[in-house]
Each structure stands twice: as structure tokens, then as C-alpha cells.
Amino acid sequence: MLLEIEDLAVEVAGKRVLKGVNLSIAEGETHVLLGPNGAGKSTLFLTILGFPQYDVVQGSIKFKGQDITGLTTAERVKLGLGVSFQTPPSIRGVSVGDLLKIISHQDVNEELNPRMQQLAQQLKFSDEFLDRDVNLGFSGGEVKRSEILQLLAQMPDFTMFDEPDSGVDIENVELLASEIGTLLDKDKPQRSRKRSGLLITHLGYILNFVSADKAHVLIDGVISCSGNPSEILEDIRKNGFNGCVECAQCL
């Protein structure tokens, strides 16, 4: 397993949000996490990243066989964790181009390397755009594409995508999905895939464009069911999350 979460309970400002989450994702797998607003999806996401406001009171998080529960966010990123935020902050005084150079270990005084220039073009970013401050005045689609571009510079072993399909039009979703596929080794045969990911989404629209190996539904801080993404998504579309709530009550 690349990522193993065992009996994870998390408190935020003294309130128990996650109540014993178990989740395992193998090398080369893509999983999707579904759930209504307030279920704890973002809490799980930020706990895996190691944000200090999210207090692990029970259980553990292992990555590549190493217990990372006590590591800082920076230490986890160095091990190969990557993230695309739903609403990342703006960074005044740092251009997109300079951030890409830092991520790809370039001197900021050098010209952006050809690989990153090509990736920027694929994501429809002009040279003028790369000179803009990170996320400052960006549209929803530009923010999402910028997040994916930064991940392509990093190429992490495990990537979490927080609501990659929210707030963007169909054209941007298709473009993002293509590059997400690259990040998750979807262009390779199943047996050759090394990179894994977790797509966090409310209604699963992104699954029309990116295939997932397994789906999980998070309800009130616990995973109520796991299984085939198409079947689970179809059930949610028919019955909403009410059926999942009933499953959770039976656990």
C-alpha cells in the first residue's frame, strides 16, 4: 500500500470530526472520496497533509510504509505527497513562473525550462500569465489550471485533488482531466502505473473524465461504504446521500 490510514480520529477546535476512518490506496490506484458537505472530506484531506489545526487523537497515517502522523507538511511533501486545493490562497510578489522554477529546482533568474514552457502551453497559459502573481485576480478555471501546472512541475507519487470539478466550465474540466490523467499515470498500462491519487468530490462529475479504481463515501466522519465507483455514483444520483446515511447507521 502507498497510503494506509488506520482507525483515524481527528478533532478540530475540540470537536470530533473524523471518527475512525480506515482507507488504503495501493501504488498505481486512483480512489474517489464522495460525501455531502460537512461530512469531513476536507478534514481528512488536510489531516493527510499534516495541517497543525487538525489534531489526530487516534489512529495513524502511513505513506510508503512510514508512519507520517507526526511529520510536518513540508516533510510529507518531500516524501512525495502532492495537492491541488479547491481554493488556494493568492501569493503577492511571487509570479507563477517563479513558483514553477522553485518547484522544479531552477534558479529564479534562469529562463523557465522547456518542459515547463510546454506544459504551460498545454494548459493554455501565455508568457504574460506566467508573470502574474500566483492566483491574484485569477478566474476559477485559471486557479484550477495553475494548481495542476504546479503539480506537473512536482510530479508527486501521491496526489490529492480537492473538488477539481467545482467552479469550472466543461472545457476547463476536460482540459484538467487530461492533465490529471498524466499525474496519475493513466497514459500507462495498469500494471505499469506507479503514481496514485485521491479525488475528493461532492457529486463525482470529474469521474466522467477520469477513471477511478474504487470509491468511498464519507458520512458524518466515517466511511459508510466502499466499492465500484460507477455503482456507488449511480446510487447517489438516484437516492442522494440518504441511502449512505442509512448504511452508516448500520455500522
C-alpha positions, 0 to 999 in steps of 0.5 A: 500500500502507498497510503494506509490510514488506520482507525483515524480520529481527528478533532478540530477546535475540540470537536470530533470530526473524523471518527475512525476512518480506515482507507488504503490506496495501493501504488498505481490506484486512483480512489474517489472520496464522495460525501455531502458537505460537512461530512469531513472530506476536507478534514481528512484531506488536510489531516493527510497533509499534516495541517497543525489545526487538525489534531489526530487523537487516534489512529495513524497515517502511513505513506510508503510504509512510514508512519507520517502522523507526526511529520510536518507538511513540508516533510510529507511533501518531500516524501512525495505527497502532492495537492491541488486545493479547491481554493488556494490562497493568492501569493503577492510578489511571487509570479507563477513562473517563479513558483514553477522554477522553485518547484522544479529546482531552477534558479529564479533568474534562469529562463523557465525550462522547456518542459515547463514552457510546454506544459504551460502551453498545454494548459493554455497559459501565455508568457504574460500569465506566467508573470502574474502573481500566483492566483491574484485576480485569477478566474476559477478555471485559471486557479484550477489550471495553475494548481495542476501546472504546479503539480506537473512541475512536482510530479508527486507519487501521491496526489490529492485533488480537492473538488477539481470539478467545482467552479469550472466550465466543461472545457476547463474540466476536460482540459484538467482531466487530461492533465490529471490523467498524466499525474496519475499515470493513466497514459500507462498500462495498469500494471505499469502505473506507479503514481496514485491519487485521491479525488475528493468530490461532492457529486463525482462529475470529474469521474466522467473524465477520469477513471477511478479504481474504487470509491468511498463515501464519507458520512458524518466522519466515517466511511459508510461504504466502499466499492465500484465507483460507477455503482456507488455514483449511480446510487447517489444520483438516484437516492442522494446521500440518504441511502449512505446515511442509512448504511452508516447507521448500520455500522 
